Amino acid sequence: MWDGLSRDERRQKALEALLQGDLEGLYSLLRFHLATYGRAGARVSPHTLRSYRSALRAFLRWAKARGLEGEALVRAVEDPPEDLAAGFLRSLEEAGAKPASVNQRRAALRAFWEALRWAGVALANPFTEAPARRDPVPRWEKRRPYEEHEVRRLLEGATPQERALVLLGAQGGLRVSEAVNLRWEDVDLQGGRMRVRGKGRKEATVLLPRGLREALQALGPGEGPILPWRTDEAARRALRDLCRRVGVPYRGYHALRHYCGTHLYRATRDLQTVARHLRHSGIATSTIYAKWSEDDIRGLMEGWA
């Protein structure tokens, strides 16, 4: 749609989409630019694309509510008001958005403006100068992992399919999208490993702990997808229903991955091992699991007079 156009043609097409407030047309420009010039290239994840589209829609709604539509929107893109980016981000904060959500939308709009620059419409990028929002709550105080006894209770009350769902996160360290997309051809039960397609469509080999291997053996081997849930939300819903059945607070699927990292760190005290199993790019991301591993500190404090 955008490939092969001259600069003049790109500019005209982008201007028409801006004049019409055409979300899909503008999103197609953003998506093309991300896939062509973005760091991930054609491997940009569907999750990133969905979140960027959502951010673009939110910005267009915000702009329209402030009279920035049609020619006014074009002028705001070509010569952004000084407070354009800051005003949009502040509106998200005032609406209750958390810092991580604000920063994600800032990144999306910064990428959108880069696409507009490529199209020959914008000269400056107001979202480059807009500061990221700092979160006063440390990462380790949010989205805490499931506790050991909670995971045991989940496994005791789970069906075979639910057991595999839980253990893919709690022992395999998979994200929910990775668990949903895992197929039988990716799993080597005899060799005790599986091939996982992760963030940015990176592929990695992950070892199968005994409990997870036994759970998968109880289901197969077979063909096609391992789990019966075809979307991330359907898998989360299944875990939420299981939590409700067995009386465990639902913390989301990602908290199972956090449990995996915390359990590994407690067992090994080795961040390299945690980073390797969870496929982190470096140990800096894995330090959160050291923060959550509080047993030693708690034991020391219990001994204080």
C-alpha positions as a LaTeX table, in Angstrom:
\begin{tabular}{lrrr}
\hline
Residue & $x$ (\AA) & $y$ (\AA) & $z$ (\AA) \\
\hline
Met1 & 0.00 & 0.00 & 0.00 \\
Trp2 & 2.89 & 2.38 & 0.80 \\
Asp3 & 5.71 & 0.49 & $-0.85$ \\
Gly4 & 6.82 & 1.88 & $-4.21$ \\
Leu5 & 5.21 & 5.31 & $-3.78$ \\
Ser6 & 7.22 & 8.41 & $-4.55$ \\
Arg7 & 7.76 & 10.94 & $-1.77$ \\
Asp8 & 5.09 & 13.20 & $-3.27$ \\
Glu9 & 2.65 & 10.31 & $-3.47$ \\
Arg10 & 3.40 & 9.29 & 0.13 \\
Arg11 & 2.83 & 12.85 & 1.30 \\
Gln12 & $-0.46$ & 13.16 & $-0.57$ \\
Lys13 & $-1.73$ & 9.84 & 0.75 \\
Ala14 & $-0.79$ & 10.71 & 4.33 \\
Leu15 & $-2.39$ & 14.16 & 4.05 \\
Glu16 & $-5.63$ & 12.66 & 2.80 \\
Ala17 & $-5.70$ & 10.24 & 5.74 \\
Leu18 & $-5.07$ & 13.09 & 8.19 \\
Leu19 & $-7.74$ & 15.30 & 6.64 \\
Gln20 & $-10.28$ & 12.50 & 6.94 \\
Gly21 & $-9.15$ & 11.38 & 10.39 \\
Asp22 & $-8.78$ & 7.95 & 8.81 \\
Leu23 & $-7.54$ & 5.67 & 11.60 \\
Glu24 & $-7.00$ & 2.66 & 9.34 \\
Gly25 & $-5.17$ & 4.66 & 6.70 \\
Leu26 & $-2.86$ & 6.26 & 9.26 \\
Tyr27 & $-2.35$ & 2.94 & 11.03 \\
Ser28 & $-1.35$ & 1.33 & 7.74 \\
Leu29 & 1.33 & 4.02 & 7.37 \\
Leu30 & 2.58 & 3.37 & 10.92 \\
Arg31 & 2.56 & $-0.39$ & 10.42 \\
Phe32 & 4.44 & $-0.17$ & 7.12 \\
His33 & 7.06 & 2.15 & 8.60 \\
Leu34 & 7.56 & $-0.09$ & 11.64 \\
Ala35 & 7.94 & $-3.20$ & 9.50 \\
Thr36 & 10.32 & $-1.46$ & 7.10 \\
Tyr37 & 12.41 & 0.82 & 9.30 \\
Gly38 & 11.65 & $-0.25$ & 12.88 \\
Arg39 & 14.21 & $-2.10$ & 14.98 \\
Ala40 & 12.21 & $-5.34$ & 14.83 \\
Gly41 & 11.48 & $-4.95$ & 11.11 \\
Ala42 & 9.10 & $-7.51$ & 9.69 \\
Arg43 & 9.31 & $-9.38$ & 13.01 \\
Val44 & 7.37 & $-6.67$ & 14.86 \\
Ser45 & 5.01 & $-8.52$ & 17.17 \\
Pro46 & 1.21 & $-8.56$ & 16.78 \\
His47 & 0.97 & $-7.34$ & 20.39 \\
Thr48 & 3.04 & $-4.25$ & 19.55 \\
Leu49 & 0.94 & $-3.56$ & 16.49 \\
Arg50 & $-2.31$ & $-3.84$ & 18.48 \\
Ser51 & $-1.04$ & $-1.55$ & 21.23 \\
Tyr52 & 0.25 & 1.02 & 18.73 \\
Arg53 & $-3.05$ & 1.04 & 16.88 \\
Ser54 & $-4.86$ & 1.58 & 20.19 \\
Ala55 & $-2.54$ & 4.48 & 21.01 \\
Leu56 & $-3.13$ & 6.08 & 17.62 \\
Arg57 & $-6.89$ & 5.79 & 18.04 \\
Ala58 & $-6.67$ & 7.39 & 21.51 \\
Phe59 & $-4.62$ & 10.28 & 20.13 \\
Leu60 & $-7.03$ & 10.94 & 17.25 \\
Arg61 & $-9.96$ & 10.99 & 19.70 \\
Trp62 & $-8.09$ & 13.36 & 22.02 \\
Ala63 & $-7.15$ & 15.64 & 19.12 \\
Lys64 & $-10.71$ & 15.73 & 17.79 \\
Ala65 & $-12.07$ & 16.66 & 21.22 \\
Arg66 & $-9.75$ & 19.69 & 21.11 \\
Gly67 & $-10.79$ & 20.77 & 17.64 \\
Leu68 & $-7.79$ & 19.23 & 15.91 \\
Glu69 & $-9.38$ & 17.57 & 12.90 \\
Gly70 & $-9.24$ & 18.13 & 9.18 \\
Glu71 & $-7.00$ & 21.06 & 8.28 \\
Ala72 & $-6.35$ & 21.79 & 11.97 \\
Leu73 & $-4.96$ & 18.29 & 12.47 \\
Val74 & $-2.73$ & 18.66 & 9.42 \\
Arg75 & $-1.36$ & 21.95 & 10.77 \\
Ala76 & $-0.76$ & 20.36 & 14.17 \\
Val77 & 1.21 & 17.56 & 12.53 \\
Glu78 & 3.22 & 19.83 & 10.26 \\
Asp79 & 3.99 & 22.37 & 13.00 \\
Pro80 & 3.17 & 20.80 & 16.38 \\
Pro81 & 2.10 & 23.15 & 19.18 \\
Glu82 & 4.67 & 23.23 & 21.96 \\
Asp83 & 2.39 & 21.42 & 24.41 \\
Leu84 & 0.87 & 18.89 & 21.98 \\
Ala85 & 2.70 & 15.79 & 23.17 \\
Ala86 & 2.79 & 16.79 & 26.83 \\
Gly87 & $-0.91$ & 17.64 & 26.73 \\
Phe88 & $-1.87$ & 14.26 & 25.32 \\
Leu89 & 0.28 & 12.37 & 27.81 \\
Arg90 & $-1.04$ & 14.43 & 30.71 \\
Ser91 & $-4.61$ & 13.65 & 29.62 \\
Leu92 & $-3.80$ & 9.94 & 29.90 \\
Glu93 & $-2.47$ & 10.44 & 33.43 \\
Glu94 & $-5.54$ & 12.43 & 34.43 \\
Ala95 & $-7.72$ & 9.61 & 33.10 \\
Gly96 & $-5.93$ & 7.20 & 35.46 \\
Ala97 & $-3.48$ & 5.55 & 33.07 \\
Lys98 & $-0.46$ & 4.02 & 34.79 \\
Pro99 & 3.06 & 5.22 & 33.90 \\
Ala100 & 3.77 & 2.08 & 31.87 \\
Ser101 & 0.67 & 2.68 & 29.74 \\
Val102 & 1.54 & 6.35 & 29.27 \\
Asn103 & 5.07 & 5.44 & 28.18 \\
Gln104 & 3.78 & 2.79 & 25.78 \\
Arg105 & 1.52 & 5.37 & 24.11 \\
Arg106 & 4.36 & 7.86 & 24.02 \\
Ala107 & 6.48 & 5.28 & 22.18 \\
Ala108 & 3.64 & 4.55 & 19.76 \\
Leu109 & 3.06 & 8.23 & 18.91 \\
Arg110 & 6.79 & 8.83 & 18.57 \\
Ala111 & 6.87 & 5.99 & 16.01 \\
Phe112 & 3.80 & 7.45 & 14.29 \\
Trp113 & 5.48 & 10.84 & 13.90 \\
Glu114 & 8.57 & 9.17 & 12.46 \\
Ala115 & 6.30 & 7.55 & 9.88 \\
Leu116 & 4.81 & 10.97 & 9.11 \\
Arg117 & 8.32 & 12.39 & 8.67 \\
Trp118 & 9.12 & 9.56 & 6.28 \\
Ala119 & 5.93 & 10.40 & 4.36 \\
Gly120 & 7.09 & 14.02 & 4.03 \\
Val121 & 4.34 & 15.53 & 6.19 \\
Ala122 & 6.01 & 16.24 & 9.53 \\
Leu123 & 9.35 & 17.95 & 10.13 \\
Ala124 & 9.70 & 17.68 & 13.91 \\
Asn125 & 8.70 & 14.90 & 16.29 \\
Pro126 & 7.09 & 16.36 & 19.45 \\
Phe127 & 7.05 & 12.98 & 21.22 \\
Thr128 & 10.83 & 12.70 & 21.09 \\
Glu129 & 11.14 & 15.59 & 23.51 \\
Ala130 & 8.22 & 14.56 & 25.73 \\
Pro131 & 9.73 & 12.98 & 28.87 \\
Ala132 & 8.89 & 9.42 & 29.82 \\
Arg133 & 6.80 & 9.06 & 32.98 \\
Arg134 & 8.55 & 7.63 & 36.00 \\
Asp135 & 6.70 & 5.05 & 38.04 \\
Pro136 & 7.03 & 5.66 & 41.80 \\
Val137 & 6.14 & 2.02 & 42.51 \\
Pro138 & 9.13 & $-0.35$ & 42.05 \\
Arg139 & 8.64 & $-3.13$ & 39.50 \\
Trp140 & 8.93 & $-5.83$ & 42.14 \\
Glu141 & 6.00 & $-4.37$ & 44.09 \\
Lys142 & 3.69 & $-4.88$ & 41.11 \\
Arg143 & 2.39 & $-8.05$ & 39.49 \\
Arg144 & 3.84 & $-10.24$ & 42.20 \\
Pro145 & 4.21 & $-13.97$ & 41.47 \\
Tyr146 & 1.89 & $-16.69$ & 42.64 \\
Glu147 & 3.02 & $-18.27$ & 45.92 \\
Glu148 & 4.23 & $-21.86$ & 46.12 \\
His149 & 1.09 & $-23.07$ & 47.91 \\
Glu150 & $-1.11$ & $-21.29$ & 45.37 \\
Val151 & 0.54 & $-23.05$ & 42.43 \\
Arg152 & 0.14 & $-26.38$ & 44.22 \\
Arg153 & $-3.56$ & $-25.67$ & 44.73 \\
Leu154 & $-3.98$ & $-24.73$ & 41.08 \\
Leu155 & $-2.37$ & $-28.00$ & 39.97 \\
Glu156 & $-4.43$ & $-30.09$ & 42.39 \\
Gly157 & $-7.71$ & $-28.68$ & 41.03 \\
Ala158 & $-6.76$ & $-28.51$ & 37.34 \\
Thr159 & $-7.96$ & $-30.60$ & 34.42 \\
Pro160 & $-5.15$ & $-32.09$ & 32.28 \\
Gln161 & $-5.39$ & $-29.17$ & 29.82 \\
Glu162 & $-5.41$ & $-26.62$ & 32.65 \\
Arg163 & $-2.45$ & $-28.36$ & 34.28 \\
Ala164 & $-0.44$ & $-27.96$ & 31.09 \\
Leu165 & $-1.51$ & $-24.31$ & 30.87 \\
Val166 & $-0.33$ & $-23.63$ & 34.43 \\
Leu167 & 2.97 & $-25.50$ & 34.10 \\
Leu168 & 3.91 & $-23.91$ & 30.78 \\
Gly169 & 4.06 & $-20.67$ & 32.73 \\
Ala170 & 5.12 & $-21.89$ & 36.17 \\
Gln171 & 7.87 & $-24.28$ & 35.03 \\
Gly172 & 8.46 & $-23.47$ & 31.37 \\
Gly173 & 8.43 & $-19.72$ & 31.99 \\
Leu174 & 6.32 & $-19.07$ & 28.89 \\
Arg175 & 4.29 & $-15.94$ & 28.29 \\
Val176 & 0.60 & $-16.50$ & 27.59 \\
Ser177 & 0.97 & $-15.90$ & 23.84 \\
Glu178 & 3.87 & $-18.36$ & 23.73 \\
Ala179 & 1.82 & $-21.01$ & 25.53 \\
Val180 & $-1.18$ & $-20.52$ & 23.24 \\
Asn181 & 0.97 & $-20.75$ & 20.10 \\
Leu182 & 3.02 & $-23.76$ & 21.20 \\
Arg183 & 2.51 & $-26.73$ & 18.86 \\
Trp184 & 3.31 & $-30.42$ & 19.18 \\
Glu185 & 5.96 & $-30.18$ & 16.50 \\
Asp186 & 7.78 & $-27.68$ & 18.75 \\
Val187 & 8.05 & $-30.19$ & 21.61 \\
Asp188 & 10.61 & $-32.96$ & 22.00 \\
Leu189 & 9.28 & $-34.98$ & 24.92 \\
Gln190 & 12.00 & $-37.61$ & 24.71 \\
Gly191 & 14.76 & $-35.01$ & 24.58 \\
Gly192 & 13.10 & $-32.88$ & 27.25 \\
Arg193 & 13.04 & $-29.58$ & 25.38 \\
Met194 & 10.72 & $-27.34$ & 23.37 \\
Arg195 & 11.16 & $-24.60$ & 20.79 \\
Val196 & 9.50 & $-21.34$ & 21.82 \\
Arg197 & 8.69 & $-18.37$ & 19.59 \\
Gly198 & 8.88 & $-15.38$ & 21.90 \\
Lys199 & 8.79 & $-11.58$ & 21.83 \\
Gly200 & 9.90 & $-10.10$ & 18.55 \\
Arg201 & 9.32 & $-13.58$ & 17.05 \\
Lys202 & 12.65 & $-14.73$ & 18.42 \\
Glu203 & 13.05 & $-18.49$ & 18.70 \\
Ala204 & 14.77 & $-20.27$ & 21.58 \\
Thr205 & 15.07 & $-23.76$ & 23.00 \\
Val206 & 13.67 & $-24.21$ & 26.52 \\
Leu207 & 14.22 & $-27.23$ & 28.74 \\
Leu208 & 11.18 & $-29.18$ & 29.95 \\
Pro209 & 11.17 & $-29.71$ & 33.72 \\
Arg210 & 9.82 & $-33.09$ & 34.81 \\
Gly211 & 6.40 & $-31.85$ & 35.94 \\
Leu212 & 5.77 & $-30.01$ & 32.68 \\
Arg213 & 7.04 & $-32.94$ & 30.62 \\
Glu214 & 4.64 & $-35.31$ & 32.43 \\
Ala215 & 1.75 & $-32.89$ & 31.94 \\
Leu216 & 2.42 & $-32.73$ & 28.21 \\
Gln217 & 2.81 & $-36.51$ & 27.98 \\
Ala218 & $-0.64$ & $-36.86$ & 29.55 \\
Leu219 & $-2.09$ & $-34.84$ & 26.64 \\
Gly220 & $-0.16$ & $-36.22$ & 23.70 \\
Pro221 & 1.83 & $-36.23$ & 21.65 \\
Gly222 & $-0.52$ & $-35.03$ & 18.96 \\
Glu223 & $-0.69$ & $-32.60$ & 16.06 \\
Gly224 & $-1.21$ & $-28.87$ & 15.89 \\
Pro225 & $-1.65$ & $-26.61$ & 18.92 \\
Ile226 & $-1.10$ & $-28.21$ & 22.32 \\
Leu227 & $-3.62$ & $-26.13$ & 24.25 \\
Pro228 & $-7.32$ & $-25.88$ & 23.34 \\
Trp229 & $-7.49$ & $-22.09$ & 23.84 \\
Arg230 & $-6.82$ & $-20.20$ & 20.63 \\
Thr231 & $-6.40$ & $-16.66$ & 21.97 \\
Asp232 & $-4.44$ & $-15.10$ & 24.83 \\
Glu233 & $-7.64$ & $-13.83$ & 26.43 \\
Ala234 & $-9.29$ & $-17.26$ & 26.27 \\
Ala235 & $-6.27$ & $-18.77$ & 28.06 \\
Arg236 & $-6.35$ & $-16.04$ & 30.70 \\
Arg237 & $-10.06$ & $-16.66$ & 31.16 \\
Ala238 & $-9.39$ & $-20.37$ & 31.70 \\
Leu239 & $-6.78$ & $-19.57$ & 34.36 \\
Arg240 & $-9.12$ & $-17.07$ & 35.99 \\
Asp241 & $-11.87$ & $-19.70$ & 36.16 \\
Leu242 & $-9.43$ & $-22.22$ & 37.65 \\
Cys243 & $-8.32$ & $-19.70$ & 40.27 \\
Arg244 & $-11.92$ & $-19.02$ & 41.22 \\
Arg245 & $-12.66$ & $-22.75$ & 41.48 \\
Val246 & $-9.78$ & $-23.51$ & 43.83 \\
Gly247 & $-9.83$ & $-20.27$ & 45.83 \\
Val248 & $-6.57$ & $-18.70$ & 44.58 \\
Pro249 & $-6.41$ & $-14.93$ & 43.89 \\
Tyr250 & $-6.08$ & $-14.36$ & 40.16 \\
Arg251 & $-2.92$ & $-12.40$ & 39.37 \\
Gly252 & $-2.87$ & $-12.91$ & 35.62 \\
Tyr253 & $-0.98$ & $-15.45$ & 33.55 \\
His254 & 2.31 & $-13.55$ & 33.60 \\
Ala255 & 2.50 & $-14.07$ & 37.37 \\
Leu256 & 3.14 & $-17.76$ & 36.61 \\
Arg257 & 6.25 & $-16.74$ & 34.65 \\
His258 & 7.24 & $-14.58$ & 37.62 \\
Tyr259 & 6.77 & $-17.61$ & 39.88 \\
Cys260 & 9.07 & $-19.59$ & 37.60 \\
Gly261 & 11.80 & $-16.94$ & 37.76 \\
Thr262 & 11.51 & $-16.54$ & 41.53 \\
His263 & 11.57 & $-20.31$ & 42.10 \\
Leu264 & 14.66 & $-20.68$ & 39.90 \\
Tyr265 & 16.49 & $-17.89$ & 41.68 \\
Arg266 & 15.71 & $-19.29$ & 45.12 \\
Ala267 & 17.01 & $-22.68$ & 44.02 \\
Thr268 & 20.18 & $-21.47$ & 42.26 \\
Arg269 & 20.94 & $-17.91$ & 43.42 \\
Asp270 & 22.16 & $-17.49$ & 39.84 \\
Leu271 & 20.68 & $-14.71$ & 37.70 \\
Gln272 & 22.36 & $-16.11$ & 34.59 \\
Thr273 & 20.37 & $-19.33$ & 34.98 \\
Val274 & 17.15 & $-17.35$ & 35.41 \\
Ala275 & 17.91 & $-15.17$ & 32.38 \\
Arg276 & 18.73 & $-18.21$ & 30.23 \\
His277 & 15.55 & $-20.13$ & 31.11 \\
Leu278 & 13.27 & $-17.10$ & 30.76 \\
Arg279 & 15.12 & $-15.95$ & 27.61 \\
His280 & 15.95 & $-12.49$ & 28.90 \\
Ser281 & 18.42 & $-10.52$ & 26.81 \\
Gly282 & 20.53 & $-9.90$ & 29.94 \\
Ile283 & 20.54 & $-10.40$ & 33.68 \\
Ala284 & 19.36 & $-6.84$ & 34.39 \\
Thr285 & 15.79 & $-7.92$ & 33.58 \\
Ser286 & 16.17 & $-10.93$ & 35.87 \\
Thr287 & 17.08 & $-8.93$ & 38.97 \\
Ile288 & 13.39 & $-8.53$ & 39.81 \\
Tyr289 & 13.35 & $-12.18$ & 40.86 \\
Ala290 & 16.06 & $-11.53$ & 43.43 \\
Lys291 & 13.84 & $-8.78$ & 44.85 \\
Trp292 & 10.93 & $-11.19$ & 45.14 \\
Ser293 & 13.03 & $-13.89$ & 46.79 \\
Glu294 & 12.61 & $-12.65$ & 50.36 \\
Asp295 & 12.90 & $-15.88$ & 52.37 \\
Asp296 & 16.49 & $-15.24$ & 53.49 \\
Ile297 & 15.75 & $-11.67$ & 54.53 \\
Arg298 & 12.59 & $-12.71$ & 56.35 \\
Gly299 & 14.47 & $-15.46$ & 58.21 \\
Leu300 & 17.18 & $-13.03$ & 59.25 \\
Met301 & 14.64 & $-10.51$ & 60.54 \\
Glu302 & 12.82 & $-13.18$ & 62.55 \\
Gly303 & 16.06 & $-13.71$ & 64.47 \\
Trp304 & 16.38 & $-10.04$ & 65.46 \\
Ala305 & 15.85 & $-9.28$ & 69.16 \\
\hline
\end{tabular}
